[in-house]
Amino acid sequence: MKKYFPSLIVANAIVFLAVCADAQLFGKPKTGLQPMKSAVDLIKKQAPLQVDQALLAKTSTDDVHLIVSLGKQRAYLMVGDQIVIDSPISSGKLGHTSPSGSMKILEKDPNHHSSLYGDFVDSYGRIVRAGVSMHIDAAPSGTHFQGAEMKWFMRLTDEGVGMHVGILPGYPASHGCIRMPSDAAKLFYDRVKIGTPVEVQPAA
């Protein structure tokens, strides 16, 4: 038994090293394979709000105009050809594409609510049905319609399309409005007036 003892030690050492090597190998993804991505990673990342503070300090409501690019999913507050504010947006989804063309700010309302989209709530303000459309949904008994909040609303069309605070998932997702981050919407709102020109460029 004694003469086999050194051999057993060597054999055990070889097995140990092999197991360690396998563990290291299995701990890494194989060549060509990528780890699964979460849903959040699959959402398109948008560049954050960018503000030229020096230009912003010189602007007034009399000398700005807006450009909204549906293709780039960006909105720009401009002075001449210079970009003062560059903001990400989320425009109208398929079937509710945001209108394009030359427009102007028709109305400003800091605490606007939609007359078409929102929730049905009870007398206590509790949501009974969320995400409803007054075009197709009927209010359940004992409920009433509460329009979706559209803070810092800047109306672009008589039909109700405007620019306002909203969720930006990284792609067109609204019912036609131009959604903006809260800080961007406030900056735009404070520097436009009724009649400010807006050019909405189509995606194609």
C-alpha positions as CSV (number, residue, x, y, z in Angstrom):
1,M,0.0,0.0,0.0
2,K,2.9,2.3,0.8
3,K,4.5,2.1,-2.6
4,Y,1.3,3.3,-4.3
5,F,0.9,6.3,-2.0
6,P,3.0,8.8,-4.0
7,S,1.1,7.7,-7.2
8,L,-2.2,8.5,-5.5
9,I,-1.0,11.9,-4.5
10,V,0.0,12.7,-8.1
11,A,-3.2,11.3,-9.5
12,N,-5.3,13.4,-7.1
13,A,-3.3,16.5,-8.0
14,I,-4.0,16.0,-11.7
15,V,-7.7,15.5,-11.1
16,F,-7.8,18.7,-9.0
17,L,-6.0,20.8,-11.6
18,A,-8.4,19.5,-14.3
19,V,-11.5,20.4,-12.3
20,C,-10.1,23.9,-11.6
21,A,-9.5,24.4,-15.3
22,D,-13.0,23.2,-16.2
23,A,-14.5,25.5,-13.6
24,Q,-12.6,28.5,-15.1
25,L,-13.8,27.5,-18.6
26,F,-17.4,27.1,-17.6
27,G,-17.3,30.4,-15.8
28,K,-16.8,32.3,-19.1
29,P,-19.2,32.4,-22.1
30,K,-18.0,30.4,-25.1
31,T,-16.6,32.2,-28.1
32,G,-19.3,33.7,-30.2
33,L,-22.1,33.4,-27.6
34,Q,-23.4,36.6,-25.8
35,P,-25.1,36.7,-22.4
36,M,-28.9,37.3,-22.6
37,K,-29.9,40.9,-22.4
38,S,-32.6,42.2,-20.1
39,A,-35.6,44.1,-21.5
40,V,-34.1,47.4,-20.2
41,D,-31.0,46.8,-22.3
42,L,-33.0,46.2,-25.4
43,I,-34.6,49.6,-25.2
44,K,-32.8,52.1,-27.4
45,K,-30.6,54.5,-25.4
46,Q,-31.2,58.1,-26.2
47,A,-28.6,60.8,-25.7
48,P,-29.5,63.0,-22.7
49,L,-30.7,66.6,-22.7
50,Q,-28.0,69.0,-23.8
51,V,-28.1,72.8,-23.1
52,D,-25.8,75.5,-24.3
53,Q,-26.0,77.6,-21.1
54,A,-24.1,80.6,-22.7
55,L,-26.6,80.8,-25.6
56,L,-29.6,80.1,-23.3
57,A,-28.7,83.1,-21.2
58,K,-29.0,85.4,-24.3
59,T,-32.3,84.0,-25.6
60,S,-35.7,85.6,-25.4
61,T,-39.1,84.4,-26.6
62,D,-38.9,86.8,-29.5
63,D,-35.9,85.2,-31.3
64,V,-36.3,81.4,-30.9
65,H,-37.9,78.7,-33.1
66,L,-38.3,75.0,-32.7
67,I,-37.3,72.0,-34.8
68,V,-38.7,68.6,-34.0
69,S,-37.1,65.6,-35.9
70,L,-39.3,62.6,-35.9
71,G,-36.6,60.5,-37.5
72,K,-33.9,61.4,-34.9
73,Q,-36.4,61.5,-32.0
74,R,-35.0,64.9,-30.9
75,A,-36.4,68.4,-30.4
76,Y,-34.3,71.5,-30.7
77,L,-34.8,75.0,-29.4
78,M,-32.9,77.2,-31.9
79,V,-31.7,80.8,-32.3
80,G,-31.0,81.2,-36.0
81,D,-28.9,78.2,-37.0
82,Q,-27.6,77.6,-33.5
83,I,-28.9,74.9,-31.2
84,V,-29.6,76.2,-27.7
85,I,-31.4,73.1,-26.3
86,D,-31.2,69.5,-27.7
87,S,-33.7,67.1,-26.1
88,P,-34.8,63.5,-26.6
89,I,-38.5,63.0,-27.4
90,S,-41.0,60.2,-28.0
91,S,-43.4,61.0,-30.9
92,G,-46.5,59.2,-32.2
93,K,-46.4,55.5,-32.5
94,L,-47.6,53.5,-35.6
95,G,-51.2,54.4,-36.3
96,H,-50.9,57.7,-34.3
97,T,-48.0,59.3,-36.2
98,S,-47.2,62.8,-35.1
99,P,-48.2,65.4,-37.8
100,S,-45.3,67.0,-39.6
101,G,-44.8,70.4,-41.4
102,S,-44.7,74.0,-40.4
103,M,-46.6,74.9,-37.3
104,K,-46.6,77.3,-34.4
105,I,-47.4,77.3,-30.7
106,L,-51.1,77.8,-30.4
107,E,-51.5,77.5,-26.6
108,K,-49.5,77.2,-23.4
109,D,-50.9,75.4,-20.4
110,P,-48.6,74.5,-17.5
111,N,-51.1,71.9,-16.1
112,H,-53.0,70.6,-19.1
113,H,-54.9,67.3,-19.1
114,S,-55.9,65.3,-22.1
115,S,-59.6,65.3,-23.2
116,L,-59.2,62.0,-25.0
117,Y,-56.8,59.7,-23.1
118,G,-56.6,58.9,-19.4
119,D,-58.3,56.8,-16.8
120,F,-61.8,56.0,-15.4
121,V,-61.8,56.8,-11.7
122,D,-64.3,56.4,-8.9
123,S,-65.7,59.1,-6.6
124,Y,-62.6,58.6,-4.3
125,G,-60.2,59.2,-7.2
126,R,-59.1,55.6,-7.4
127,I,-58.4,54.2,-10.9
128,V,-60.9,51.6,-12.0
129,R,-59.7,51.4,-15.6
130,A,-56.4,52.8,-16.8
131,G,-55.2,53.9,-20.2
132,V,-58.6,54.4,-21.8
133,S,-59.6,56.3,-24.9
134,M,-62.8,58.4,-25.1
135,H,-63.0,57.3,-28.7
136,I,-63.7,53.7,-27.9
137,D,-64.2,53.2,-24.2
138,A,-67.3,53.7,-22.1
139,A,-67.1,54.6,-18.4
140,P,-68.1,51.8,-16.0
141,S,-71.0,52.7,-13.7
142,G,-70.0,55.0,-10.8
143,T,-66.8,56.2,-12.5
144,H,-65.8,59.3,-14.5
145,F,-63.1,60.2,-17.0
146,Q,-59.8,61.7,-15.7
147,G,-57.6,63.0,-18.5
148,A,-53.9,62.1,-18.6
149,E,-51.6,64.8,-17.2
150,M,-49.7,66.7,-19.9
151,K,-47.6,69.1,-17.9
152,W,-45.9,72.1,-19.6
153,F,-48.2,71.6,-22.6
154,M,-47.4,73.5,-25.8
155,R,-50.2,73.0,-28.4
156,L,-49.2,72.5,-32.0
157,T,-52.6,71.6,-33.7
158,D,-56.3,72.3,-33.2
159,E,-56.8,68.5,-32.8
160,G,-54.8,68.5,-29.5
161,V,-51.3,67.5,-30.6
162,G,-48.7,69.2,-28.5
163,M,-45.4,69.0,-26.7
164,H,-45.4,68.1,-23.0
165,V,-43.9,66.0,-20.2
166,G,-44.2,62.3,-20.8
167,I,-42.5,58.8,-20.7
168,L,-39.6,58.3,-23.1
169,P,-39.1,54.6,-23.8
170,G,-36.6,55.2,-26.5
171,Y,-38.9,54.9,-29.5
172,P,-42.2,56.6,-30.8
173,A,-44.9,55.6,-28.3
174,S,-47.4,58.4,-27.9
175,H,-50.9,58.9,-29.4
176,G,-49.4,61.8,-31.6
177,C,-48.0,64.2,-29.1
178,I,-44.3,65.0,-28.6
179,R,-43.3,63.7,-25.2
180,M,-40.3,65.3,-23.5
181,P,-38.4,64.9,-20.2
182,S,-39.7,67.1,-17.4
183,D,-36.6,69.3,-17.3
184,A,-36.6,69.8,-21.0
185,A,-40.3,70.5,-21.3
186,K,-40.0,73.3,-18.7
187,L,-37.0,74.8,-20.5
188,F,-38.8,74.9,-23.8
189,Y,-42.1,76.1,-22.2
190,D,-40.3,79.1,-20.6
191,R,-38.7,80.2,-23.8
192,V,-41.6,80.0,-26.3
193,K,-44.7,82.1,-26.7
194,I,-47.9,81.9,-28.6
195,G,-46.9,82.1,-32.2
196,T,-43.4,80.6,-31.9
197,P,-42.6,78.8,-35.2
198,V,-42.2,75.0,-35.0
199,E,-41.0,72.8,-37.9
200,V,-41.8,69.1,-37.4
201,Q,-39.6,67.1,-39.8
202,P,-41.0,63.7,-40.9
203,A,-39.2,60.5,-40.1
204,A,-38.8,59.5,-43.8
